[in-house]
């Protein structure tokens, strides 16, 4: 099983879940585990994000799964600040990073890029962070994305309010890349 795969075979899933491949096929055929069939074949493929959802739903332990680089989507209307942060994350932590500068672009990129973590600048002009969070949380395909709010000088009560709105965490100093990387590592360690 190659490191970095985003789609798994029934054999891969069977090894991860410690079950027979036929059991995985049954899960797939009954609709419990979503995926797709290879055209012109009976072979099944299961996206890693779907396996994570399935394992969480059935309280199965999630061992280290075969994911590649951690994918980060930065949501910020300030293009220069977002570019600096993206460059820093790529250089210091070897993350794969993309940038969105609007709510619409965030949704479009999230569907294709399937980031592990969304970094949303709460102070960005023209971006509704609460709306983005709600959209991600209600989309079955994107629910495993961790959402971290970036702001400056958040109070404890503001941080708690963000958690209640569906965010997975917040960072009070959006210029502290060490803290941002630490939060990303913490957020992704829970799943993987």
trRosetta pair geometry for C-beta under 8 A, 3 or more apart (Angstrom, degrees):
i j d omega theta_ij theta_ji phi_ij phi_ji
1 5 6.8 -99 -178 18 79 140
1 8 7.4 7 -140 -130 116 98
1 12 4.9 116 -110 -125 120 102
1 15 6.8 -149 -33 67 139 146
1 66 5.2 -126 148 -61 107 150
2 5 5.2 105 76 -41 88 107
2 66 6.5 97 89 -170 44 136
3 66 5.4 -138 -119 -149 39 83
3 67 7.8 -17 -171 66 69 27
3 68 6.8 114 142 -97 73 57
4 66 6.7 -52 22 166 29 85
4 67 6.8 27 -110 156 30 26
4 68 3.2 53 -134 -85 80 93
4 69 7.5 24 -118 -9 97 61
5 8 6.3 106 121 -78 128 66
5 12 7.5 -88 91 -142 152 164
5 48 7.1 141 108 -52 74 119
5 66 4.8 18 41 121 94 123
5 67 7.8 -87 61 -97 48 31
5 68 7.6 128 -4 -42 22 91
6 47 6.3 -14 151 -147 80 79
6 48 5.5 -100 -158 7 46 113
6 49 7.9 3 -170 -14 87 89
6 67 7.4 56 -93 -126 63 70
6 68 7.4 -45 -54 1 86 106
6 114 7.3 116 -154 73 133 144
7 35 7.9 117 -152 -147 94 108
7 45 4.8 12 173 177 117 115
7 46 6.9 149 -162 73 67 33
7 47 5.5 -41 -102 -97 72 53
7 48 7.1 -105 -74 -23 25 77
8 12 3.8 -128 -166 87 102 135
8 13 5.2 121 121 -51 131 83
8 16 7.6 -27 -160 -6 161 137
8 45 7.0 145 69 -161 36 64
8 46 5.0 -31 64 67 91 89
8 47 7.7 121 15 -136 80 6
8 48 6.3 100 -22 -76 107 69
8 51 6.3 21 29 -41 139 146
8 66 7.2 126 -88 49 106 122
9 12 4.7 107 50 1 72 99
9 13 7.2 -139 95 0 42 85
9 43 7.2 -47 -135 -171 97 105
9 44 7.4 111 -156 80 55 66
9 45 6.6 -41 -95 -106 48 63
9 46 7.8 95 -158 21 3 87
10 13 5.7 -54 -148 40 36 111
10 14 6.1 44 150 -27 66 105
10 21 4.9 87 127 -159 105 91
10 24 4.3 158 -160 101 88 129
10 25 5.5 25 -144 -62 153 77
10 28 6.9 -78 -99 -18 111 143
10 43 7.9 -145 0 -159 105 65
10 44 5.2 63 -49 64 108 110
10 46 7.3 97 -82 -9 54 116
11 14 5.5 -50 -146 32 30 115
11 15 6.7 31 155 -18 63 102
11 21 5.3 -17 -89 -98 60 124
11 24 8.0 -149 -53 46 22 153
12 15 6.0 -57 -157 33 30 109
12 16 6.5 26 151 -16 65 108
12 46 7.9 -155 73 51 107 105
12 66 7.3 -68 -167 16 128 140
13 16 5.7 -56 -148 38 34 112
13 17 6.0 10 161 0 70 114
13 24 4.7 126 93 -132 119 142
13 33 7.4 96 -171 -177 158 155
13 46 5.5 36 -61 47 138 146
13 51 5.9 -147 -117 -113 103 126
14 17 6.3 -68 -138 51 24 95
14 18 7.9 110 167 -69 55 2
14 19 5.4 -107 -144 78 72 68
14 20 6.1 -34 -148 152 127 15
14 21 4.4 -70 -48 -78 155 57
14 23 6.9 121 -115 55 95 96
14 24 4.9 -102 -66 -21 84 132
15 18 7.5 22 -174 -73 27 43
16 51 7.0 38 91 177 154 141
16 63 6.4 -155 -154 47 79 109
16 65 6.7 35 -132 -110 139 82
17 23 7.9 -132 101 100 130 124
17 24 7.1 144 43 -81 137 102
17 55 7.2 -146 -97 -97 99 103
17 60 6.3 -17 -130 -176 90 153
19 23 4.1 -82 154 69 124 146
19 24 6.4 144 89 -45 115 82
20 23 4.9 106 61 -5 76 100
20 24 7.7 -143 100 -1 48 83
21 24 5.5 -52 -156 35 43 113
21 25 6.4 47 147 -22 70 102
22 25 5.4 -48 -149 34 37 117
22 26 6.6 41 150 -22 64 100
23 26 5.6 -50 -153 32 34 113
23 27 6.6 37 149 -19 64 101
24 27 5.6 -49 -151 33 35 114
24 28 6.4 36 150 -19 65 106
24 33 6.9 -54 -163 58 69 163
24 44 7.9 -173 130 80 101 138
24 46 7.7 -102 -178 -23 115 147
25 28 5.6 -55 -149 38 32 113
25 29 6.0 27 155 -17 68 110
25 44 6.7 159 -114 10 72 145
26 29 5.8 -56 -138 41 30 107
26 30 6.1 17 164 -9 66 111
27 30 6.4 -67 -145 44 23 100
27 32 4.5 -83 -161 72 76 114
27 33 4.0 47 133 2 109 118
27 54 7.3 73 171 -160 137 144
28 31 7.9 40 173 -65 28 21
28 32 7.7 -73 -58 55 20 74
28 33 5.0 -53 -78 77 58 102
28 34 7.9 126 -133 -105 67 13
28 35 6.0 -42 -130 36 111 114
28 44 5.1 23 -174 -161 167 161
28 46 7.0 -113 -94 -73 113 112
31 34 7.1 18 -162 -81 58 75
32 54 6.8 90 144 -133 82 113
33 46 6.0 -21 159 -120 111 132
33 50 6.7 104 -170 144 69 111
33 51 7.3 28 -150 -98 111 60
33 54 5.0 20 -106 -100 85 155
34 46 7.5 122 90 -133 42 82
34 47 7.9 -16 99 30 87 99
34 50 4.9 -122 67 -147 86 138
35 44 5.6 84 96 176 134 94
35 45 5.3 -167 175 91 119 49
35 46 3.9 -78 -80 -95 138 57
35 47 6.4 177 -113 -1 80 69
35 50 6.1 -173 -70 80 76 159
36 44 7.4 162 89 -153 30 63
36 45 5.6 -15 63 58 76 96
37 41 6.7 -167 169 83 92 72
37 42 6.7 -52 -151 -154 121 28
37 43 6.6 128 -158 77 70 48
37 44 5.7 -44 -98 -98 65 60
37 45 7.5 151 -109 14 17 80
38 41 4.1 -4 85 56 106 123
38 43 4.4 10 16 71 121 105
38 44 7.7 -124 -8 -73 80 15
38 45 6.5 91 -54 -22 83 112
46 50 5.6 -123 -175 80 83 121
46 51 5.5 89 137 -58 120 98
47 50 4.5 91 64 4 87 104
47 51 7.2 -154 96 -6 47 83
48 51 5.6 -54 -151 35 36 113
48 52 6.4 39 151 -22 67 102
48 65 5.8 128 -156 153 114 134
48 66 7.0 -134 -99 69 130 73
48 67 6.1 142 160 -83 166 89
49 52 5.7 -50 -151 33 33 114
49 53 6.6 36 150 -19 64 104
49 114 6.3 -113 -43 -167 145 132
49 141 7.1 62 116 -171 141 61
49 144 5.2 -164 -151 34 91 142
50 53 5.6 -50 -149 35 35 114
50 54 6.3 36 152 -20 66 107
51 54 5.6 -55 -147 38 32 113
51 55 6.2 31 156 -19 67 107
51 65 7.1 155 94 -131 128 140
52 55 5.9 -56 -145 37 28 109
52 56 6.3 28 156 -18 64 107
52 62 6.3 43 -129 -125 75 142
52 65 7.0 -81 -73 -26 97 166
52 144 5.3 68 99 -115 135 150
52 191 5.8 12 -150 -165 137 110
53 56 5.9 -58 -150 37 27 109
53 57 6.2 27 154 -21 64 110
53 140 7.8 62 -139 -180 160 79
53 143 6.7 82 -104 69 115 118
53 144 6.2 -108 -64 -54 85 114
54 57 5.7 -57 -146 36 28 112
54 58 6.4 0 162 5 64 112
54 60 7.8 0 120 28 74 130
55 58 6.3 -72 -145 52 27 93
55 60 4.1 -92 -153 66 79 109
55 61 7.6 -61 179 78 118 18
55 62 5.0 114 120 -81 147 93
56 59 7.6 27 -173 -75 31 34
56 60 7.8 -74 -46 42 20 75
56 62 7.3 -7 -62 -46 74 129
62 65 6.6 -37 179 -37 96 111
62 191 6.5 -54 114 -177 155 49
62 192 7.1 -87 134 -109 116 27
64 192 6.0 48 -134 171 57 83
65 191 7.9 -51 20 140 126 87
65 192 5.5 -103 33 -127 90 87
67 70 7.6 58 128 -85 126 55
67 116 7.5 78 175 -77 153 131
67 192 6.1 -79 20 -108 132 142
68 96 7.5 33 111 -15 110 136
69 94 6.3 -120 -131 138 115 84
69 95 6.1 145 166 -145 107 35
69 96 4.4 111 99 -20 128 101
70 93 7.6 -42 54 140 122 115
70 95 5.0 -50 80 -122 90 92
70 96 7.1 180 85 26 39 78
70 116 5.1 -78 -158 41 79 145
70 117 6.9 19 169 7 109 109
70 184 6.7 116 141 161 150 116
70 188 5.6 -51 -123 -96 129 167
71 95 7.1 145 -107 -177 18 89
71 96 4.8 -30 -105 75 70 106
71 97 7.7 166 -159 -82 52 33
71 98 7.7 5 -173 6 94 98
71 113 6.1 -178 173 160 136 94
71 114 6.7 71 77 95 154 60
71 115 4.4 -135 118 -126 98 59
71 116 5.2 123 52 -1 73 83
71 117 7.6 168 91 30 53 67
72 86 7.9 -176 94 -120 116 72
72 89 5.9 -65 51 152 157 155
72 95 4.9 28 -2 157 118 139
72 96 7.1 159 21 80 70 50
72 97 4.7 -17 69 -107 101 79
72 98 7.6 174 91 29 56 58
72 115 5.9 70 -135 -155 12 122
72 116 7.1 -40 -72 54 54 84
72 117 5.2 -17 -113 72 76 97
72 118 7.8 154 -162 -95 58 23
72 119 6.2 17 -175 -7 106 110
72 184 6.7 -31 -93 -128 122 138
73 97 7.7 159 -89 -157 28 58
73 98 5.4 -17 -113 70 73 91
73 99 7.5 154 -164 -98 60 21
73 100 6.1 19 177 -4 105 110
73 106 7.0 116 148 -143 132 76
73 109 5.9 147 -133 116 130 122
73 110 6.2 -83 -7 -85 175 77
73 113 6.2 124 -76 94 115 141
73 115 3.9 -125 -13 -34 101 158
73 117 7.4 -174 29 96 67 50
73 118 5.1 -20 69 -113 101 70
73 119 7.2 -178 88 26 48 69
74 82 4.9 156 122 -152 131 97
74 85 5.9 140 -120 94 154 125
74 86 5.8 -117 9 -70 144 93
74 97 6.4 23 -12 -171 107 106
74 98 7.3 -167 25 94 75 41
74 99 4.9 -24 68 -110 100 73
74 100 7.2 175 86 27 49 66
74 119 4.9 -18 -112 67 67 108
74 121 7.8 38 -180 -25 85 99
75 99 7.9 156 -87 -162 28 57
75 100 5.0 -18 -108 70 73 101
75 101 7.7 165 -158 -92 55 22
75 106 5.1 19 -109 -98 123 123
75 118 6.3 19 -12 -178 116 96
75 119 6.8 -179 22 87 72 53
75 120 4.4 -7 61 -112 120 71
75 121 6.5 -150 96 17 67 75
75 124 7.0 -141 131 27 75 161
75 127 6.1 146 153 -157 104 146
75 129 7.6 143 102 -106 134 80
75 132 6.4 86 -174 -142 174 169
76 79 7.8 169 106 -74 93 27
76 81 6.1 -103 151 88 147 104
76 82 4.0 178 67 -73 122 112
76 85 7.7 90 9 32 155 140
76 99 7.0 -56 45 -156 88 101
76 101 6.8 -35 88 -111 43 66
76 119 7.9 -18 -35 110 106 93
76 120 7.8 167 -61 -154 69 38
76 121 4.1 63 -103 4 93 134
76 124 4.9 -156 -142 -91 54 137
76 127 7.3 -82 -117 -15 25 162
76 150 7.7 -26 -80 62 115 137
77 101 5.0 92 -115 -166 52 86
77 102 7.1 66 -94 -72 94 59
77 121 7.6 -124 17 71 67 128
77 124 4.3 135 14 -178 91 103
77 125 5.0 -99 74 60 151 72
77 126 5.2 100 -85 53 155 105
77 127 5.6 -160 -32 -26 106 111
78 81 4.1 24 113 26 120 116
78 82 6.1 149 86 -19 66 89
78 121 7.1 -69 24 99 104 172
78 124 6.3 -129 -5 -119 86 89
78 125 7.9 93 -51 19 80 91
79 82 5.8 -61 -144 40 27 110
79 83 6.1 28 159 -22 65 108
79 99 7.5 98 -134 145 65 149
79 101 6.4 -14 -78 -94 83 136
80 83 5.7 -54 -146 35 30 112
80 84 6.5 32 155 -20 64 104
81 84 5.8 -53 -150 34 31 111
81 85 6.4 28 154 -15 64 107
81 121 7.6 78 107 -90 131 156
81 174 7.9 33 172 132 127 125
82 85 5.8 -57 -149 39 31 110
82 86 6.1 34 153 -22 66 108
82 99 4.6 103 150 -137 129 131
82 101 7.3 -132 5 -85 165 88
82 121 7.7 -102 -79 -21 94 136
83 86 5.5 -52 -143 36 31 113
83 87 6.3 32 157 -19 65 105
83 99 6.9 -41 -73 -51 59 161
84 87 5.9 -54 -149 36 28 110
84 88 6.4 27 153 -18 63 109
85 88 5.7 -58 -149 38 31 112
85 89 6.3 28 156 -17 67 107
85 119 7.5 -135 147 106 143 152
85 174 7.8 -50 -88 168 138 90
85 177 7.1 -178 -134 -100 72 102
85 180 7.4 -78 -155 142 109 175
86 89 5.9 -57 -146 38 28 108
86 90 6.3 26 156 -17 64 109
86 97 4.3 174 -148 125 87 140
86 98 7.7 48 -128 -110 130 4
86 99 5.7 -72 -61 -55 142 110
87 90 5.9 -59 -147 38 29 109
87 91 6.1 20 158 -13 66 113
88 91 5.9 -61 -142 42 27 106
88 92 5.6 4 171 1 68 117
88 177 4.9 -89 145 -123 141 153
89 92 6.5 -57 -121 49 22 95
89 93 5.5 -37 -165 42 60 113
89 95 4.7 -39 153 46 102 125
89 97 5.2 106 84 -65 124 142
89 177 7.2 -146 -67 -154 68 110
89 180 7.3 -81 -86 116 105 125
89 181 7.1 174 -120 -85 78 90
89 184 7.9 90 -138 -23 118 167
90 93 7.6 -52 -89 58 7 71
90 94 7.0 37 -169 -120 45 24
90 95 6.0 -97 -89 62 47 69
90 96 7.6 57 -108 -107 91 25
90 97 5.4 -106 -58 14 96 119
91 94 8.0 -19 169 -64 7 50
92 177 6.5 112 29 143 161 129
92 181 6.4 -91 113 -76 124 148
93 181 5.0 -177 -66 -130 138 118
93 184 7.3 72 166 78 167 142
95 184 7.3 -40 -84 158 147 157
98 109 5.7 -162 121 -173 139 134
98 113 5.4 -102 21 -118 149 162
98 115 7.3 -130 40 -73 103 118
100 105 4.2 172 -156 113 95 101
100 106 4.2 139 123 -80 157 61
100 108 7.8 153 -121 55 124 85
100 109 5.0 -146 -74 24 117 142
100 110 7.9 -31 -40 -35 154 84
101 105 6.0 25 46 52 57 153
101 127 7.8 -112 178 -69 42 117
102 105 4.5 91 53 11 85 103
102 106 6.8 -137 93 -12 44 86
102 126 6.5 -46 -114 132 81 112
102 127 6.7 -149 -132 -92 34 82
103 106 5.6 -54 -153 29 31 117
103 107 6.8 28 154 -16 64 102
103 127 6.2 153 -53 -139 77 63
103 128 5.7 1 -74 40 134 88
103 131 5.9 -7 -130 98 140 123
103 132 5.8 -139 -128 -72 85 92
103 135 7.9 119 -173 0 101 152
104 107 6.0 -57 -158 34 32 109
104 108 6.4 27 151 -15 67 109
105 108 5.6 -56 -145 40 35 112
105 109 6.0 27 160 -13 70 109
106 109 6.3 -61 -143 42 23 103
106 110 5.9 25 159 -23 63 113
106 118 7.5 64 -162 -147 112 127
106 127 7.9 94 -33 -141 136 108
106 132 5.5 -25 115 -127 159 120
107 110 5.8 -56 -140 35 25 112
107 111 6.6 28 159 -23 61 104
107 132 7.9 -141 -56 -128 80 78
107 135 6.2 -64 -94 146 109 149
108 111 6.2 -57 -158 28 27 111
108 112 7.0 3 156 0 62 109
109 112 6.2 -70 -151 47 34 99
109 113 5.1 2 169 4 77 126
109 115 7.9 29 130 -25 96 112
110 113 6.4 -60 -112 53 21 94
110 114 7.1 71 178 -91 53 32
110 115 6.3 -69 -123 17 71 98
110 118 7.1 -6 -101 -87 118 123
110 136 6.9 -103 -172 -102 161 98
110 142 5.7 35 152 -122 121 136
110 145 6.9 -28 -154 -72 115 164
111 114 7.6 -10 173 -62 17 70
111 141 7.3 48 -127 103 72 137
111 142 7.5 -67 -86 -66 56 119
114 141 8.0 -88 -107 154 104 96
114 142 7.6 -145 -126 -109 71 75
114 145 7.8 -141 -167 -75 56 106
115 118 5.9 117 87 -69 136 68
115 145 5.9 62 83 -130 80 113
116 144 8.0 -49 -137 125 58 95
116 145 6.9 171 -177 -127 18 63
116 146 6.6 7 149 22 66 99
116 187 7.8 139 141 113 95 106
116 188 5.3 34 153 -105 134 112
116 191 7.5 -153 -155 53 104 144
117 145 7.0 152 -102 -169 19 75
117 146 4.7 -26 -108 70 75 99
117 147 7.6 161 -161 -86 60 25
117 148 6.2 5 -172 3 108 111
117 184 5.2 -118 7 -132 175 89
117 187 5.6 97 -101 95 117 142
117 188 6.5 -76 -45 -57 114 101
118 132 7.3 -160 155 149 148 123
118 136 6.7 -118 3 -90 157 160
118 145 5.5 47 -17 160 106 121
118 146 7.1 -174 23 89 71 47
118 147 4.7 -15 64 -111 109 72
118 148 7.1 169 83 27 55 65
119 148 5.4 -20 -108 72 64 100
119 150 5.7 41 177 -31 92 120
119 180 7.0 28 -120 -156 140 115
119 184 7.9 -40 -66 -80 112 107
120 124 7.7 -108 179 15 68 127
120 127 7.2 -166 -165 147 95 133
120 129 4.7 129 145 -129 135 103
120 132 6.0 167 -110 82 145 147
120 133 7.4 -105 13 -57 164 90
120 147 6.4 6 -2 -169 119 95
120 148 7.3 165 22 82 74 46
120 149 5.6 -36 71 -111 94 57
120 150 6.5 -176 84 17 38 84
121 124 4.0 92 91 -37 110 107
121 127 6.9 78 72 67 83 150
121 129 7.8 -138 83 -78 34 122
121 150 4.8 -38 -100 73 57 112
121 151 7.5 130 -161 -77 54 54
121 174 6.5 54 -118 -130 92 152
122 129 5.1 -45 -111 -17 66 161
122 149 5.2 37 -49 -171 113 106
122 150 6.5 -168 1 74 80 50
122 151 4.3 -16 42 -76 126 107
123 151 6.0 121 -27 -126 99 75
123 152 7.0 -3 -27 11 147 94
124 127 4.2 17 93 28 115 129
124 129 7.8 116 40 -55 101 101
127 132 7.2 -3 179 -30 93 132
128 131 3.8 38 111 16 117 120
128 132 6.6 157 92 -18 65 83
129 132 5.6 -53 -149 35 35 113
129 133 6.3 36 154 -21 67 105
129 149 6.4 72 179 -118 147 102
130 133 5.7 -53 -149 36 31 113
130 134 6.3 31 153 -18 64 107
130 165 5.9 -74 -127 -178 90 140
131 134 5.8 -54 -146 37 30 111
131 135 6.3 33 155 -20 64 107
132 135 5.8 -57 -149 35 29 112
132 136 6.4 27 155 -18 65 107
132 147 7.6 160 118 -137 100 137
133 136 6.0 -58 -150 36 28 109
133 137 6.2 22 156 -15 65 112
133 147 5.4 151 -114 134 87 167
133 165 6.0 62 106 134 154 99
133 166 4.6 143 161 84 113 117
133 167 5.9 -61 -121 -67 140 73
134 137 5.9 -60 -144 41 28 109
134 138 6.2 12 162 -8 66 113
134 165 7.9 -66 -60 175 84 88
134 166 6.7 137 -80 29 50 157
135 138 6.3 -68 -143 43 24 99
135 139 6.2 21 160 -23 64 114
135 142 8.0 7 128 75 74 147
136 139 6.1 -62 -145 33 26 108
136 142 4.9 -104 -150 125 70 124
136 143 7.2 140 154 -97 70 37
136 145 5.5 -86 -168 66 126 125
136 147 6.1 137 74 -59 157 131
136 166 7.8 156 72 143 99 131
137 143 6.4 64 -143 -120 39 78
137 166 4.7 -70 -57 -157 150 144
139 142 4.2 29 91 31 117 108
139 143 6.7 -165 82 -47 59 72
140 143 6.1 -26 -146 -17 29 118
142 145 5.2 -20 177 -1 81 121
144 191 6.4 86 -172 -117 107 146
146 168 4.4 -63 -160 37 84 163
146 169 7.6 12 172 16 108 102
146 184 8.0 145 88 -135 134 54
146 187 3.8 136 158 174 164 125
146 188 6.7 -123 10 -65 145 60
146 190 7.7 120 -85 45 133 122
146 191 7.7 -136 -43 -17 114 124
147 166 6.9 29 53 125 138 85
147 167 5.1 -102 102 -130 101 64
147 168 5.4 128 52 7 57 93
148 167 6.9 98 -115 -174 24 102
148 168 6.1 -55 -71 69 67 91
148 169 4.8 -16 -117 74 89 91
148 170 6.6 164 -168 -94 68 30
148 171 6.4 40 164 -14 112 101
148 180 7.8 136 122 -145 147 74
148 183 5.5 110 -133 139 150 131
148 184 7.2 -94 -5 -78 156 65
148 187 6.4 -104 -55 -53 116 154
149 154 7.9 97 106 -78 118 152
149 162 5.2 -98 11 -154 149 146
149 167 5.0 -19 -23 -143 107 154
149 169 7.4 -158 26 102 73 45
149 170 4.2 -18 64 -113 100 90
149 171 7.2 -172 90 24 55 65
150 170 7.6 -180 -75 -159 22 67
150 171 5.4 -12 -113 60 64 105
150 174 4.1 79 176 -108 109 108
150 180 7.5 9 -101 -106 113 113
151 154 5.1 88 82 -57 122 106
151 158 7.8 -91 82 138 156 135
151 170 6.6 -13 23 -173 104 113
151 171 7.4 151 33 79 58 57
151 172 6.5 -32 82 -128 79 41
151 174 6.6 124 14 -44 5 110
152 172 6.6 64 -151 172 28 60
152 173 6.4 51 -122 -111 69 46
152 174 6.1 -71 -63 6 79 98
153 172 6.0 76 -76 -173 13 102
154 158 4.6 -133 -164 89 87 124
154 159 5.2 104 137 -59 126 86
154 162 7.7 -25 -156 -14 145 137
154 170 5.6 -20 40 135 175 136
154 172 4.5 -126 28 -103 89 88
155 158 4.6 98 52 5 76 103
155 159 7.1 -138 95 -5 42 86
156 159 5.6 -54 -151 35 33 113
156 160 6.4 33 152 -18 66 105
157 160 5.6 -51 -147 37 34 112
157 161 6.3 39 151 -23 65 104
158 161 5.5 -50 -147 34 33 115
158 162 6.6 38 152 -22 63 101
158 170 7.7 -120 120 114 88 171
159 162 5.8 -51 -154 30 32 113
159 163 6.8 33 149 -18 63 102
159 170 5.0 -145 -126 49 82 133
159 172 7.7 -49 -74 -64 117 99
160 163 5.7 -52 -154 33 36 113
160 164 6.5 35 149 -18 66 106
161 164 5.6 -56 -150 37 34 113
161 165 6.5 31 151 -19 66 107
162 165 5.7 -58 -149 37 33 110
162 167 4.2 -29 161 41 93 138
162 170 5.0 75 77 -52 161 130
163 167 6.0 -81 -86 70 35 82
163 168 7.7 54 -120 -133 74 14
163 169 7.6 30 -88 -86 91 34
163 170 7.8 -101 -49 -13 78 105
167 170 6.2 49 131 -59 144 89
168 187 5.5 88 124 -126 138 114
169 183 5.4 -172 116 -160 146 115
169 186 7.4 88 -61 88 164 122
169 187 6.3 -121 11 -74 132 112
171 174 6.3 114 102 -87 110 54
171 176 7.0 -150 177 61 118 104
171 179 5.6 137 -144 124 115 114
171 180 5.8 11 -108 -89 170 71
171 183 5.7 -108 -69 -21 111 159
173 176 4.1 60 98 -7 115 115
173 179 6.4 82 64 44 99 151
174 180 7.7 56 -150 -72 47 122
176 179 3.9 32 117 19 118 117
176 180 6.5 153 95 -19 65 84
177 180 5.2 -51 -143 37 40 116
177 181 6.2 42 157 -20 70 102
178 181 6.0 -54 -149 36 28 109
178 182 6.4 30 151 -20 62 108
179 182 5.5 -52 -147 36 32 115
179 183 6.4 33 154 -19 65 104
180 183 5.9 -54 -150 36 30 110
180 184 6.4 31 151 -20 64 106
181 184 5.6 -53 -147 36 32 113
181 185 6.3 34 154 -20 65 105
182 185 5.8 -55 -149 36 29 112
182 186 6.4 29 153 -19 64 106
183 186 5.7 -53 -146 37 32 112
183 187 6.2 31 155 -20 66 108
184 187 5.8 -56 -146 37 29 110
184 188 6.2 14 161 -7 65 111
185 188 6.3 -63 -142 44 25 100
185 189 6.0 33 158 -31 63 110
186 189 5.9 -54 -145 28 25 114
186 190 7.4 35 156 -30 57 96
187 190 6.4 -51 -171 14 32 112
188 191 6.1 -60 -160 41 47 101
188 192 5.8 -8 162 24 83 112
189 192 6.6 -77 -125 62 27 76
